[in-house]
Each structure stands twice: as structure tokens, then as C-alpha cells.
Amino acid sequence: MKLSEAKPRLPVMWVPLHANGDVRHKDCETGVISSANDEFVFVKFTPQIAKLGFDGATAQACKPEQLVDIDQALTRIRLNLSPSDLVSSFETALKKTGYVTS
């Protein structure tokens, strides 16, 4: 992701450097952008949002090149099996942000 693409409330996937861009890597995490500055994108990650709500979650500074728009990440995964674990927990967290209402 480019820094200019980072918009508040955009769902993203963080891909650690050791994953070499593999969005299927077990250490990837989903989250929602809260803000950005000239160097970092601040992301509130799904487990903390699910537990504390969006306002209660603490944002983590991430390098923009380690973030992928969630729609692009899911497209890149191209799973033949149901990604229910990823999607259901992410949808739960998104509902708490107000990004998804139903």
C-alpha cells in the first residue's frame, strides 16, 4: 500500500516482512486504519477491536508497504476453501467500527 492510499476506517491486512508478501502467512493480521502521518499508517488490529471496540483499541504504527487493502488480500488468497475464520472475526470487528452495519 502507498501512504497516499491509507484512509481512516479502511480494512487492511498487515503482512510481516518475513512473510515475503504472502498474505496467507500465519503471522498476517487484519485490522482497520485509524490514521496516518508522513511516515506510518496507524492500524487497530482485529482481536483488540473485537475485545475493546474501535475506540478502545490502541493503534499500532505500521509501514505502509506492509499493508494490503483487505479486498486485495482476499483476492490474492484465492482460497478454494471457506475463509470463515478470517472473515467472521474480521466482520465482527468491522461491525464494532461502524464500517459494517449489518
C-alpha positions in Angstrom: 0.0 0.0 0.0 1.2 3.5 -0.7 0.9 6.1 2.1 -1.4 8.1 -0.1 -3.9 5.2 -0.2 -4.2 5.0 3.6 -7.6 6.2 4.6 -9.2 6.1 8.0 -11.6 3.1 8.5 -10.1 1.2 5.6 -9.8 -2.5 6.4 -6.3 -3.8 5.8 -4.1 -6.9 6.3 -0.7 -6.4 7.8 1.9 -8.7 6.2 5.2 -9.1 8.2 8.5 -8.8 6.3 9.4 -12.5 7.0 6.2 -13.5 5.1 7.7 -12.1 1.9 4.4 -10.7 0.7 2.5 -14.0 1.3 -1.0 -12.9 2.6 -1.6 -16.5 3.6 1.2 -16.5 6.1 0.1 -17.4 9.6 1.5 -14.2 11.1 -0.5 -11.8 8.9 -3.1 -9.8 10.8 -6.3 -7.9 9.9 -7.1 -4.5 11.1 -8.6 -1.1 10.3 -6.7 2.1 9.6 -7.3 4.8 12.2 -4.9 7.4 10.9 -1.6 8.1 9.1 1.2 10.6 9.2 4.1 11.3 6.9 5.8 8.0 7.7 3.4 5.5 9.3 -0.1 4.2 9.0 -1.8 3.6 12.4 -3.8 0.4 12.5 -6.1 -1.0 15.1 -6.0 -4.8 14.8 -9.0 -7.1 14.7 -8.5 -9.0 18.0 -8.3 -5.8 20.0 -11.2 -4.2 18.2 -13.3 -7.3 18.9 -12.4 -7.2 22.5 -12.4 -3.4 23.2 -14.3 -1.8 20.4 -12.7 0.5 17.8 -12.5 3.5 20.2 -10.9 1.3 23.0 -8.3 -0.3 20.7 -4.8 1.0 20.6 -3.4 1.8 17.1 -0.1 0.4 16.1 2.4 2.2 13.8 2.9 0.2 10.6 5.0 0.8 7.5 2.6 1.3 4.5 4.5 -1.2 2.4 3.5 -3.9 4.8 -0.2 -3.2 4.5 -2.6 -4.6 1.9 -6.2 -3.4 1.3 -8.3 -6.3 2.7 -10.2 -6.7 -0.6 -6.9 -7.1 -2.4 -5.6 -9.5 0.2 -8.7 -11.8 0.0 -8.4 -11.7 -3.8 -4.8 -12.7 -3.6 -5.5 -15.5 -1.2 -7.9 -17.1 -3.8 -9.0 -19.8 -1.4 -10.9 -22.8 -2.6 -12.0 -23.4 0.9 -14.1 -21.2 3.1 -12.1 -18.4 4.8 -14.7 -18.4 7.6 -12.2 -17.9 10.4 -10.7 -14.8 8.8 -13.9 -13.4 7.5 -16.1 -14.0 10.6 -13.7 -12.5 13.1 -13.0 -9.6 10.8 -16.7 -8.9 10.1 -17.3 -8.9 13.9 -14.6 -6.3 14.4 -15.8 -4.2 11.5 -19.3 -4.1 12.9 -17.8 -2.6 16.1 -16.2 0.2 14.0 -19.5 1.2 12.3 -17.9 0.4 9.0 -20.3 -2.5 8.5 -23.8 -2.2 10.0 -25.5 -5.5 9.2 
